[in-house]
């Protein structure tokens, strides 16, 4: 029921490790897509991803 302090200390920073692993996974997938599609496809994909991220950030901030 109650966790010991040692068990809680062992989980300290676990979220950061998971986020870094997720970012590395996405970067690996993106690198594979670029390598497979060539430079032109990679540029289009990067542009699309960048514009979609910017659109989502702007929608949260209330910009259109």
C-alpha positions in Angstrom: 0.0 0.0 0.0 2.7 2.5 1.0 5.8 2.8 -1.0 9.2 3.0 0.6 11.4 6.1 0.0 13.9 3.9 -1.8 11.2 2.8 -4.3 10.1 6.4 -4.9 13.7 7.5 -5.4 14.2 4.7 -8.0 11.5 6.2 -10.1 12.9 9.8 -9.9 13.5 11.0 -13.5 11.7 8.1 -15.2 9.4 10.5 -17.1 12.4 12.3 -18.6 13.9 9.0 -19.7 10.6 8.1 -21.4 10.3 11.4 -23.2 13.9 11.2 -24.5 13.3 7.6 -25.7 10.1 8.8 -27.5 12.0 11.7 -29.2 14.7 9.4 -30.3 12.2 7.0 -31.8 10.5 9.7 -33.7 13.8 11.0 -34.9 14.8 7.5 -36.1 11.6 7.1 -38.0 12.0 10.5 -39.6 15.6 9.7 -40.6 14.5 6.4 -42.2 11.8 8.2 -44.2 14.2 10.8 -45.4 16.8 8.2 -46.3 14.2 6.2 -48.2 12.6 9.1 -50.0 15.6 11.2 -50.8 16.3 14.9 -50.1 13.3 16.3 -51.8 10.8 14.0 -49.9 12.6 14.8 -46.7 12.3 18.6 -47.3 8.6 18.3 -48.0 8.0 16.1 -45.0 10.0 18.4 -42.7 8.0 21.5 -44.0 4.7 19.8 -43.5 5.6 18.7 -39.9 6.9 22.2 -39.1 3.8 23.9 -40.4 1.5 21.5 -38.5 3.3 22.0 -35.3 3.1 25.7 -35.8 -0.6 25.5 -36.5 -1.2 23.5 -33.3 0.8 25.9 -31.2 -1.0 28.9 -32.7 -4.4 27.2 -32.1 -3.5 26.8 -28.4 -2.4 30.5 -28.2 -5.6 31.7 -29.9 -3.9 32.9 -33.1 -5.3 32.0 -36.5 
